């Protein structure tokens, strides 16, 4: 199952946010969307559920316009997690995750319990099941919201900065989870190192249009990063192909893409193994 | 105790409390009527078609006080309490604001303006009380209508919690100004007093025949809100999340606003403004039930709100002898301090204890 955004144009408050953005997810792959703050990344994915209206273009799921689906049918196909992970009211973690079941047709009570328990288990937050959502930290809450999307049982994920609020081990946990889940995934992501590691394909947005697209290391070329973010480099992939916190100065150490050329085979080895390695390096 | 068992206990307790409250508050008043007589009359009338009463088992005057004066009033108080409380819970979910009340849509100020027009009009269009009720009802719905479209316009076609609250504030101010202007220009002191009294709320006007509409609306509203509980829960997570979970957010909010407005307008147009019920009761319920789950909070709010207003009315009509205390004063005196207590306890504004 794939989702495609075709020439999406969004105008909010008289300001053009997106001006014909075209972007496709890849079957069972993680596609990342990167770009500077305010370039329209979140706006684009928010058009999916009509949270942000678009005045031109079309969104299609497996070639079929999303206007042909009811919101509930959409929710059964797409597990969406927004950027904010807060709630003004008091719900137990189980209650929040169980809300995801609204999208499902299967209504048997026992089955519901199992789905919720399984979702909590998968995200490793079973111990919070009876805790109040308000008494969790921002990162823990984020995990709960992802679990809710999992409980929707959708074949696709769309996530707006899934690693935001999370500590490094949970960032890797979530990204590994998404990788393992192997669903068609679209994520807005700010951390270019994680993007390099986990995304199979990247879209780089700039001023509401796609500025570059392709495999991560091609997209995150020096000139692109400089153009879009106005910085000369970022803490990137080291020559060992694991997370490295040194800053790659363009022009001094060379561009990311050059490193990529040398170590492509290593970078694209088994991701699970890499993140295990990562955790070790970090702890 | 497991939360589920606790909820069952609370339901049983609140239902029992409501039933006991009906009988107890009927027995309270200027003439004290024994508990068992009240019970006897109600049981006889409901289950035996009033055989014993016809046979003269109870004094006619007592029977009349119980059946024709106090019981309709108590049952109306029950409806008002249940309706305001459940509407408050619904409104808090719809505008994503735990300190919203059923009046945020301008229903109360619109009703006031309508009532002021009716009470101060130089000529009567309808028979006394009915004119006030009709005008207040129209005023309430008109205000809600204006707030709704103002908010929709300001939100670029979308109903958003913040614009709704702002639109509500603006319309409340305008309606308040209309009421004040009418009072200022009014000639008769009686009319001014009537407007003033109306704004403080009273259950007094209830009769069997005026009871049916509010009773039906409140019952339907409570049942509908409870059945929609899981949808209200989703609304509480915010528009983005609710939409992503498959809810038609805008449609749901619009329809529910209309339902809440009609329920509240039907009550307020008869009673005048009774504050701090829709605001405080759902909070008390959330506090004791230890959840915000609307499938629990909605019915419990209705039950608790019903008992609360029955007692508040019993107090209002008995504490001051012949002249009744306006019930709005009672609910404000109890509700407002309690609200302050909740505010400090829950730490709204960010000091919530982890």
HADDOCK unambig.tbl for C-alpha pairs under 7 A between the chains (distance, minus, plus):
assign (segid A and resid 49 and name CA) (segid B and resid 243 and name CA) 6.10 0.50 0.50
assign (segid A and resid 49 and name CA) (segid B and resid 244 and name CA) 5.94 0.50 0.50
assign (segid A and resid 51 and name CA) (segid B and resid 240 and name CA) 5.98 0.50 0.50
assign (segid A and resid 71 and name CA) (segid B and resid 246 and name CA) 4.47 0.50 0.50
assign (segid A and resid 71 and name CA) (segid B and resid 247 and name CA) 6.22 0.50 0.50
assign (segid A and resid 71 and name CA) (segid B and resid 248 and name CA) 6.46 0.50 0.50
assign (segid A and resid 72 and name CA) (segid B and resid 246 and name CA) 3.88 0.50 0.50
assign (segid A and resid 72 and name CA) (segid B and resid 247 and name CA) 6.48 0.50 0.50
assign (segid A and resid 74 and name CA) (segid B and resid 246 and name CA) 6.73 0.50 0.50
assign (segid A and resid 75 and name CA) (segid B and resid 244 and name CA) 6.01 0.50 0.50
assign (segid A and resid 75 and name CA) (segid B and resid 245 and name CA) 5.38 0.50 0.50
assign (segid A and resid 75 and name CA) (segid B and resid 246 and name CA) 4.93 0.50 0.50
assign (segid A and resid 80 and name CA) (segid B and resid 244 and name CA) 5.80 0.50 0.50
assign (segid A and resid 82 and name CA) (segid B and resid 241 and name CA) 6.93 0.50 0.50
assign (segid A and resid 87 and name CA) (segid B and resid 237 and name CA) 5.65 0.50 0.50
assign (segid A and resid 89 and name CA) (segid B and resid 236 and name CA) 6.86 0.50 0.50
assign (segid A and resid 89 and name CA) (segid B and resid 292 and name CA) 6.21 0.50 0.50
assign (segid A and resid 90 and name CA) (segid B and resid 291 and name CA) 5.84 0.50 0.50
assign (segid A and resid 90 and name CA) (segid B and resid 292 and name CA) 5.15 0.50 0.50
assign (segid A and resid 91 and name CA) (segid B and resid 291 and name CA) 5.84 0.50 0.50
assign (segid A and resid 91 and name CA) (segid B and resid 292 and name CA) 5.68 0.50 0.50
assign (segid A and resid 91 and name CA) (segid B and resid 293 and name CA) 6.67 0.50 0.50
assign (segid A and resid 99 and name CA) (segid B and resid 234 and name CA) 6.83 0.50 0.50
assign (segid A and resid 100 and name CA) (segid B and resid 245 and name CA) 6.03 0.50 0.50
assign (segid A and resid 102 and name CA) (segid B and resid 245 and name CA) 6.81 0.50 0.50
assign (segid A and resid 103 and name CA) (segid B and resid 245 and name CA) 6.29 0.50 0.50
assign (segid A and resid 103 and name CA) (segid B and resid 246 and name CA) 5.93 0.50 0.50
assign (segid A and resid 135 and name CA) (segid B and resid 354 and name CA) 5.57 0.50 0.50
